[in-house]
């Protein structure tokens, strides 16, 4: 009985790619291709080659052509053929030449001795056991269609869980059909503006993340700064901005200066959006971590058709999870999904199912409460240390979030940032968050994150911080 065709990959355990282009007979071309594969290391010493009948069938060659090529390479010492054990790459074949690695133009900087950068949750506190248990439950219960092409809007399990959770915790008014899952806040901005769902110009707060402004600039969106004070953004200025039909705000906790948006200004923003047919983009930054006040509900609850609510788990759990969400007005769902497309720009389905289980089982609530207690203790230690060792430094923005702003005497911020770098302390000066077109008075300060350092090094980090602060 004739041998049936067998894919060579099944016998080798790896794919076998041979380039049969070039001049010469079919035997010569095949021999050259095998020789090159051995020389380049794609067929390392000891590799068993497929039987010549199988390779001939796979390549569309005559059996004698492959047998003659094998025999030629055996004679040259590239291959070894033994009765009953097949044909293998010879142990003494020319070794592979390692690929040339280009020289690195710059060395990767060493990690800081003390990491006090903002926006970085305690990586050691990721709920590994709870996440693993939730993943097992979610995968066991997942329907088969969860592992098919899927839905760019996101898994319905997660959208249902988020609709209930956000209503309960943040006062968001929505349904699962109005939620689109994304990979985080920056991804949401790229979909909304890079996908031309919304167009600029866009009103933003005078202090915010330069990275977000860069994402918007890459989408050719001009940003117009709103003045800030102790009550948040002065949203009454929105009526004076010609051509602006959208505003990006951080109402729960202004980033980075701190503090919630005043109720009158929240209402003023919604009234402006209604009057001009505009939209508010609500970045619910640090909405989960409040310490000295009652939680402030989402602005979205005031008018779901005029607010796009944006959130993620980057602070509550980890930026490595890469899960976020957009709660959209009904008329924006289809355009956002068109911008997202049918493939690729999706968050992991297994992570979505796991987060859904984590929320519905109550484990997500318990994790957030546990982290709220830990971060509040961290904040209290920072405030107490500064009160004892640097009482001339005012500390603001501490009612919520993962960082504090240390107000410095005028003109001292650059020297303090430089001193911190010399002492291997990673932190940011407030100037780096200021919009380049802001007209409000600038003030000096340091943005100090208190979530990242491990517990056993936190006191040392605070001691190092106090040593670089300007004197009274």
C-alpha positions as CSV (number, residue, x, y, z in Angstrom):
1,X,0.0,0.0,0.0
2,X,1.4,3.4,-1.0
3,X,2.4,5.8,1.8
4,X,-0.1,8.5,2.4
5,X,1.0,12.1,2.3
6,X,2.3,13.5,5.6
7,X,3.0,17.1,6.3
8,X,6.7,17.4,7.1
9,X,5.9,19.7,10.0
10,X,4.2,16.7,11.7
11,X,7.4,14.7,11.5
12,X,9.7,17.5,12.4
13,X,7.7,19.1,15.1
14,X,8.4,22.5,13.4
15,X,7.6,24.1,10.1
16,X,10.1,23.6,7.3
17,X,10.3,26.5,4.9
18,X,12.5,26.0,1.8
19,X,13.1,28.7,-0.8
20,X,13.2,26.8,-4.2
21,X,13.8,29.9,-6.3
22,X,17.0,30.4,-8.3
23,X,18.8,28.9,-11.3
24,X,19.7,25.2,-11.8
25,X,17.9,21.9,-11.9
26,X,15.2,21.0,-9.4
27,X,17.7,18.7,-7.6
28,X,20.3,21.5,-7.4
29,X,17.9,24.1,-6.2
30,X,16.5,21.8,-3.4
31,X,20.0,20.8,-2.3
32,X,21.0,24.4,-2.1
33,X,17.9,25.3,-0.1
34,X,18.5,22.5,2.4
35,X,22.2,23.5,2.7
36,X,21.2,27.1,3.3
37,X,18.7,26.0,6.0
38,X,21.4,24.1,7.8
39,X,23.9,26.8,7.5
40,X,21.5,29.5,8.7
41,X,20.6,27.4,11.8
42,X,17.0,26.8,10.7
43,X,17.8,23.1,10.7
44,X,20.1,22.6,13.7
45,X,22.3,19.5,14.1
46,X,20.3,16.4,14.9
47,X,17.1,17.6,13.3
48,X,15.3,14.7,11.6
49,X,14.2,15.5,8.0
50,X,11.0,14.3,6.6
51,X,11.1,11.1,4.5
52,X,11.9,12.0,0.9
53,X,8.5,10.7,-0.3
54,X,6.7,13.1,2.1
55,X,8.9,16.1,1.2
56,X,8.5,15.3,-2.5
57,X,4.7,15.3,-2.1
58,X,4.7,18.5,-0.1
59,X,7.0,20.4,-2.6
60,X,5.5,18.9,-5.8
61,X,8.8,17.3,-6.8
62,X,9.6,13.8,-8.1
63,X,10.7,11.4,-5.4
64,X,13.9,10.7,-7.2
65,X,14.7,14.4,-7.2
66,X,14.4,14.6,-3.4
67,X,16.3,11.3,-2.9
68,X,19.2,12.5,-5.1
69,X,19.3,15.8,-3.2
70,X,19.5,14.0,0.1
71,X,22.2,11.7,-1.2
72,X,24.2,14.6,-2.4
73,X,24.1,16.3,1.0
74,X,24.9,13.0,2.8
75,X,28.0,12.7,0.6
76,X,29.0,16.3,1.4
77,X,28.6,15.7,5.1
78,X,25.6,18.0,5.7
79,X,23.3,15.1,6.4
80,X,23.5,11.6,7.9
81,X,21.4,8.7,6.8
82,X,21.0,5.5,8.8
83,X,18.9,2.5,8.0
84,X,15.7,2.5,10.2
85,X,16.3,6.0,11.7
86,X,15.8,8.3,8.8
87,X,17.9,11.2,7.6
88,X,19.2,13.8,10.1
89,X,21.3,17.0,10.0
90,X,24.9,16.0,10.7
91,X,26.4,16.9,14.1
92,X,29.4,18.4,12.4
93,X,27.4,20.6,10.0
94,X,28.6,24.2,9.7
95,X,27.2,26.1,12.8
96,X,24.7,28.8,12.4
97,X,26.0,32.3,12.2
98,X,24.3,34.5,14.9
99,X,22.5,37.5,13.5
100,X,24.3,40.8,13.9
101,X,22.9,42.8,16.8
102,X,23.1,46.5,16.2
103,X,24.8,48.5,18.9
104,X,22.5,50.2,21.3
105,X,22.7,54.0,21.0
106,X,21.8,54.6,24.6
107,X,21.8,52.5,27.8
108,X,18.6,51.9,29.6
109,X,18.6,54.1,32.7
110,X,18.9,52.3,36.0
111,X,15.7,52.2,38.1
112,X,15.4,55.0,40.7
113,X,16.2,54.2,44.3
114,X,12.9,55.8,45.3
115,X,9.9,55.8,42.9
116,X,7.5,58.6,43.8
117,X,6.0,59.1,40.4
118,X,2.2,59.7,40.3
119,X,-0.3,57.3,38.7
120,X,1.5,54.1,39.6
121,X,-0.5,51.7,41.9
122,X,1.3,49.3,44.2
123,X,2.2,46.5,41.9
124,X,2.7,44.0,44.8
125,X,-0.9,44.4,45.7
126,X,-2.4,43.1,42.5
127,X,-5.1,40.5,43.7
128,X,-3.4,37.5,42.1
129,X,-5.3,34.8,44.0
130,X,-8.7,36.5,43.4
131,X,-7.8,37.1,39.7
132,X,-6.8,33.5,39.2
133,X,-9.9,32.2,40.9
134,X,-12.1,34.5,38.8
135,X,-10.3,33.5,35.6
136,X,-11.0,29.8,36.4
137,X,-14.7,30.4,37.1
138,X,-15.1,32.7,34.0
139,X,-13.4,30.3,31.6
140,X,-15.4,27.3,33.0
141,X,-18.7,29.2,32.5
142,X,-17.8,30.9,29.2
143,X,-19.9,30.0,26.2
144,X,-18.1,28.7,23.1
145,X,-18.7,31.9,21.2
146,X,-16.5,33.7,23.6
147,X,-13.5,32.2,21.8
148,X,-14.7,33.0,18.3
149,X,-14.3,36.2,16.3
150,X,-16.1,38.2,19.0
151,X,-17.7,41.6,19.2
152,X,-15.7,44.8,19.1
153,X,-18.1,46.3,21.6
154,X,-16.8,44.0,24.2
155,X,-18.1,40.9,26.0
156,X,-21.7,41.2,27.2
157,X,-20.8,39.7,30.5
158,X,-18.4,42.6,31.3
159,X,-20.7,45.3,29.9
160,X,-23.6,44.0,32.1
161,X,-21.3,43.9,35.2
162,X,-20.0,47.4,34.5
163,X,-23.5,48.9,33.9
164,X,-24.6,47.6,37.4
165,X,-21.3,48.5,39.1
166,X,-21.0,52.0,37.8
167,X,-24.6,52.8,38.6
168,X,-24.2,51.6,42.2
169,X,-20.7,53.1,42.9
170,X,-20.5,56.2,40.6
171,X,-24.2,57.1,39.9
172,X,-23.7,56.4,36.1
173,X,-27.0,56.0,34.2
174,X,-26.5,53.6,31.4
175,X,-27.3,50.1,29.9
176,X,-24.9,47.5,28.6
177,X,-25.7,48.4,25.0
178,X,-24.2,51.9,25.6
179,X,-20.8,50.6,26.9
180,X,-17.8,50.0,24.6
181,X,-14.8,48.2,26.1
182,X,-11.4,49.5,25.2
183,X,-7.8,49.2,26.4
184,X,-7.7,52.3,28.6
185,X,-8.2,56.0,28.6
186,X,-5.6,56.8,25.9
187,X,-7.2,54.2,23.6
188,X,-10.5,55.8,24.1
189,X,-9.1,59.2,23.1
190,X,-7.6,57.6,19.9
191,X,-10.9,56.0,19.0
192,X,-12.9,59.2,19.6
193,X,-10.6,61.6,17.9
194,X,-8.2,59.5,15.8
195,X,-11.3,57.7,14.4
196,X,-12.9,61.1,13.7
197,X,-16.0,60.4,15.8
198,X,-15.3,63.7,17.4
199,X,-13.4,66.7,16.1
200,X,-11.5,69.5,17.7
201,X,-10.9,72.0,19.1
202,X,-11.3,70.5,22.6
203,X,-11.4,72.4,25.8
204,X,-9.1,70.9,28.5
205,X,-8.0,71.9,32.0
206,X,-4.9,74.0,32.3
207,X,-3.1,71.3,34.1
208,X,-3.2,67.7,32.9
209,X,-1.2,64.9,31.4
210,X,1.1,65.9,28.6
211,X,0.7,62.4,27.2
212,X,-3.0,62.9,26.7
213,X,-2.3,66.2,24.9
214,X,0.2,64.4,22.7
215,X,-2.4,61.8,21.8
216,X,-4.8,64.5,20.8
217,X,-2.2,66.4,18.9
218,X,-1.4,63.3,16.9
219,X,-5.1,63.3,15.8
220,X,-4.7,67.0,14.8
221,X,-6.9,68.1,17.6
222,X,-6.2,71.6,19.0
223,X,-6.7,71.9,22.8
224,X,-7.8,75.0,24.5
225,X,-7.0,75.4,28.3
226,X,-9.6,76.3,30.9
227,X,-8.5,78.2,34.0
228,X,-8.3,76.2,37.3
229,X,-8.7,77.3,40.9
230,X,-9.5,75.6,44.2
231,X,-13.0,74.6,42.8
232,X,-11.7,73.0,39.7
233,X,-12.1,74.1,36.1
234,X,-13.9,77.4,35.5
235,X,-16.5,75.8,33.2
236,X,-18.3,79.2,32.7
237,X,-15.4,80.0,30.3
238,X,-16.7,77.3,27.9
239,X,-19.3,79.8,26.6
240,X,-16.5,82.2,25.5
241,X,-14.6,79.6,23.4
242,X,-15.5,79.9,19.7
243,X,-15.8,76.6,17.8
244,X,-15.4,74.4,20.9
245,X,-18.0,71.7,21.1
246,X,-16.3,69.3,23.5
247,X,-14.6,69.6,26.9
248,X,-12.4,67.1,28.7
249,X,-12.7,67.3,32.5
250,X,-11.6,65.4,35.6
251,X,-14.6,66.2,37.9
252,X,-14.1,63.6,40.6
253,X,-10.5,64.7,41.4
254,X,-8.8,67.3,39.2
255,X,-5.5,65.9,37.8
256,X,-3.0,66.7,39.1
257,X,-3.9,69.6,41.4
258,X,-6.6,67.8,43.2
259,X,-10.1,68.5,44.4
260,X,-13.6,67.8,43.0
261,X,-15.3,70.1,40.5
262,X,-17.7,72.4,42.3
263,X,-21.4,71.5,42.0
264,X,-22.2,74.8,40.3
265,X,-19.5,74.3,37.8
266,X,-20.6,70.7,37.1
267,X,-24.1,72.1,36.3
268,X,-22.6,74.9,34.2
269,X,-20.7,72.4,32.1
270,X,-23.8,70.4,31.4
271,X,-25.8,73.5,30.6
272,X,-23.2,74.6,28.1
273,X,-23.2,71.2,26.4
274,X,-27.0,71.3,26.1
275,X,-27.0,74.9,24.8
276,X,-24.5,74.2,22.0
277,X,-25.1,70.6,21.2
278,X,-21.7,69.8,22.7
279,X,-20.2,67.0,24.8
280,X,-18.3,66.6,28.0
281,X,-15.7,63.9,28.2
282,X,-15.6,62.8,31.9
283,X,-12.3,61.3,32.9
284,X,-13.2,59.6,36.2
285,X,-9.7,59.9,37.5
286,X,-9.2,58.4,41.0
287,X,-13.0,58.1,41.5
288,X,-12.5,55.0,43.6
289,X,-10.0,56.4,46.0
290,X,-11.5,59.1,48.2
291,X,-10.4,59.5,51.8
292,X,-11.8,62.6,53.6
293,X,-15.1,63.2,51.8
294,X,-18.1,61.4,50.5
295,X,-17.8,60.1,47.0
296,X,-18.8,62.6,44.3
297,X,-21.1,61.1,41.7
298,X,-20.3,61.1,38.0
299,X,-21.3,64.2,36.0
300,X,-22.6,61.6,33.5
301,X,-25.6,61.1,35.8
302,X,-26.8,64.7,35.2
303,X,-27.2,64.1,31.4
304,X,-26.2,60.8,29.8
305,X,-26.8,62.2,26.3
306,X,-24.3,65.0,26.8
307,X,-21.5,63.1,28.6
308,X,-19.0,60.5,27.5
309,X,-17.9,58.7,30.7
310,X,-14.4,57.2,30.6
311,X,-12.8,54.8,33.1
312,X,-10.3,52.0,33.5
313,X,-8.7,49.6,36.0
314,X,-5.2,51.1,35.6
315,X,-5.3,52.7,39.0
316,X,-7.7,50.4,40.9
317,X,-5.8,47.3,39.8
318,X,-3.0,47.6,37.4
319,X,-2.1,49.3,34.1
320,X,-0.9,45.9,32.9
321,X,-4.5,44.6,32.7
322,X,-5.2,47.0,29.8
323,X,-9.0,47.3,30.3
324,X,-11.1,50.4,30.1
325,X,-14.6,51.4,29.1
326,X,-16.5,54.2,27.4
327,X,-20.1,54.9,28.5
328,X,-21.5,56.6,25.5
329,X,-24.6,58.6,24.4
330,X,-26.7,56.4,22.2
331,X,-25.8,58.3,19.0
332,X,-22.1,57.7,19.4
333,X,-22.1,53.9,19.8
334,X,-22.2,53.0,16.1
335,X,-19.5,55.6,15.1
336,X,-17.2,54.4,17.8
337,X,-17.6,50.8,16.8
338,X,-16.9,51.8,13.2
339,X,-13.7,53.6,14.3
340,X,-12.7,50.5,16.3
341,X,-13.2,48.1,13.4
342,X,-14.0,44.5,13.3
343,X,-10.5,43.2,14.2
344,X,-7.4,43.7,16.3
345,X,-8.2,46.8,18.4
346,X,-9.8,44.7,21.2
347,X,-9.0,44.0,24.8
348,X,-8.4,40.4,25.7
349,X,-11.6,38.4,25.9
350,X,-10.3,36.2,28.8
351,X,-9.4,39.3,30.8
352,X,-12.8,40.8,30.1
353,X,-14.5,37.6,31.4
354,X,-12.3,37.6,34.4
355,X,-13.0,41.2,35.3
356,X,-16.7,40.6,34.9
357,X,-16.5,37.7,37.4
358,X,-14.4,39.7,39.7
359,X,-17.0,42.5,39.8
360,X,-20.0,40.3,40.1
361,X,-18.5,38.1,42.8
362,X,-17.8,41.2,45.0
363,X,-14.0,40.6,44.9
364,X,-13.4,43.8,43.0
365,X,-15.2,45.9,45.6
366,X,-13.2,44.2,48.4
367,X,-10.0,44.8,46.5
368,X,-10.8,48.5,46.1
369,X,-11.7,48.9,49.7
370,X,-8.5,47.2,50.8
371,X,-6.4,49.4,48.6
372,X,-8.3,52.5,49.7
373,X,-7.3,51.8,53.3
374,X,-3.7,51.1,52.3
375,X,-3.3,54.3,50.2
376,X,-5.0,56.4,52.8
377,X,-2.4,55.1,55.4
378,X,0.4,56.0,52.9
379,X,-1.0,59.4,52.4
380,X,-1.3,60.0,56.2
381,X,2.3,59.1,56.6
382,X,3.4,61.5,53.9
383,X,1.4,64.3,55.4
384,X,2.6,63.7,58.9
385,X,6.3,63.5,57.8
386,X,6.0,66.8,55.9
387,X,4.3,68.4,58.8
388,X,7.1,67.4,61.1
389,X,10.1,68.0,58.9
390,X,9.0,70.6,56.3
391,X,6.0,72.5,57.8
392,X,6.6,75.4,55.4
393,X,5.6,73.1,52.5
394,X,1.8,73.1,51.8
395,X,0.4,69.8,50.7
396,X,-2.7,69.8,48.5
397,X,-4.9,67.5,46.5
398,X,-4.9,64.8,49.2
399,X,-8.6,64.2,49.7
400,X,-8.5,61.4,47.0
401,X,-6.1,59.8,44.6
402,X,-2.6,58.3,44.6
403,X,-0.6,61.5,44.8
404,X,-0.2,64.8,46.5
405,X,1.0,68.2,45.3
406,X,3.7,69.9,47.3
407,X,3.5,73.6,46.9
408,X,7.0,75.1,46.8
409,X,8.2,78.7,47.2
410,X,8.3,80.6,43.9
411,X,11.2,79.8,41.7
412,X,12.4,76.7,43.6
413,X,10.8,73.9,41.6
414,X,13.6,73.4,39.0
415,X,16.2,73.1,41.7
416,X,14.0,70.6,43.7
417,X,13.5,68.4,40.7
418,X,17.2,68.5,39.9
419,X,18.1,67.6,43.5
420,X,15.6,64.7,43.5
421,X,17.2,63.3,40.3
422,X,20.7,63.5,41.9
423,X,19.4,61.5,44.9
424,X,17.8,58.9,42.6
425,X,14.3,60.0,43.5
426,X,11.8,59.7,40.6
427,X,9.1,62.4,40.8
428,X,7.6,65.1,38.6
429,X,7.6,68.9,38.8
430,X,4.2,70.6,38.4
431,X,5.4,72.6,35.4
432,X,5.4,69.4,33.2
433,X,1.6,69.2,33.5
434,X,0.9,72.8,32.6
435,X,-0.7,73.4,29.2
436,X,1.6,75.4,27.0
437,X,-1.1,77.9,26.2
438,X,-2.4,78.3,29.8
439,X,-2.9,81.9,30.8
440,X,-3.5,81.4,34.5
441,X,-0.7,82.2,36.9
442,X,1.8,79.4,37.3
443,X,2.9,78.1,40.7
444,X,5.8,75.8,41.7
445,X,5.2,72.4,43.1
446,X,6.1,68.7,43.1
447,X,3.7,65.9,42.2
448,X,4.5,63.1,44.6
449,X,3.0,59.7,44.2
450,X,2.8,57.6,47.4
451,X,1.5,54.3,46.1
452,X,4.5,52.7,44.4
453,X,7.3,52.2,47.0
454,X,7.1,48.9,48.9
455,X,6.2,49.2,52.5
456,X,9.7,48.4,53.8
457,X,11.2,51.3,51.8
458,X,8.4,53.9,52.2
459,X,9.9,55.6,55.2
460,X,13.3,55.7,53.5
461,X,11.7,57.3,50.4
462,X,10.0,59.9,52.5
463,X,13.2,60.7,54.3
464,X,15.0,61.1,50.9
465,X,12.2,63.4,49.7
466,X,12.4,65.7,52.7
467,X,16.2,66.1,52.1
468,X,15.7,67.6,48.6
469,X,12.9,70.0,49.5
470,X,13.8,73.7,49.6
471,X,14.4,75.2,53.1
472,X,12.0,77.6,54.7
